[in-house]
Amino acid sequence: MSVQMVIELPRVQSSQMVVRALDTYKLRLRASIERTRRRLSGFERRYGVTTAQFLDCMSAEDLEGGDLEYVDWAGEAKMLDGLRSELAELEDARYRLS
């Protein structure tokens, strides 16, 4: 399903500001994705498993840091999924200035 959103602005420059704001937000999302991937890589190196394997097979008892580390790793994985989804939605968005 497709949704259209109409934004009426007083000047052409205003529309350019909106486009720049979206582009800037996408850059921030990409930076956040990269930071989160680095954090996940640290866990993966430390325990010698991928994040997918961790989520499927491991529990807090398997980690040196226990519950806190489990929550951190699982939280980073969930964060990455959310960031990627949000970026994909914005990347699929199309706009037309008239």
N, C-alpha and C positions, 0 to 999 in steps of 0.2 A: 504494500500500500504506500502511496506517495502522499505527502502533505505539502501544501504550499503555504508560505508565510509571506505576507505583504507588509513591508515597512515603508511608510511614507516619510520622507525627509525634506526639509526646506531647501537644501542645496545639494548640488552634485558633490561638493567637497565632503558633505556629511556622509554620503554613501561610501565614499572612499575611506573614510575613517572606520566605518563599520567593517568593510572588507579587510582593512589592516588589522583591526582588533581580532577578527576571526583568524587571520593568518598568524598573528602573534600568539593567540591561544593554542593553535595547532603546534607551533614551535615549542611552547611550554609543555604540552602533552608529550611530544617526542622526547624532550629532555627528561621528563619524569619517567617515561618508559625506559630510557637508557639507564637512569639511576636505579630503578627497580630491578632491571635485568642484572646490573652489577651486584646488587645486594643478593639476589638469588644465586648468582654464580659463586659468591662467597660461601653460601651454605652448601652448594653442590660440591665445591672443591673440598670443603671441610669434611663432608660425610661420604663423598665418593658416589653419590647417586644424583639422578636428575630430580628436578622438582616434581615431575609427574610421578616418578617412583616413590618419592617421599610422601606425596599425598595419597598414593594408593596403598603403601605397605608399612609406613612407619607410624609410631606413636610417640608421645612425649617421653616415654621411658627409654626410647632408642637414642635420644639426644643428650649430650652432655649438659646442656642448659635446661633440660626438663621442659616443664609447661611453658615457661616464658619464651624459650627459643622456638618451641613448636608453634606457638601463637605468632611469633614474629615471622617465621618462614611461611606459614600458611597465609598470614595476612598479606605479606608481600606478593605471594602468588595471586591472591584474590585481587589485590590492588592492580597488578599487571593486567589481569583480564579486564578489569573495569576501564583502565586507561586505554587499552587497545580498542575496546568497543567504542568508547567515546570518540577516539580519533577516527576510527573507521566511519562512524556516523557523519562526522564533519567532513571527511575526505569525500564522501558520497554526495554531500550537499552541492547543489548547483545554484548559481545566482545569475541574474540578468539585470543589468541596469537599463532603465528606460527613461 
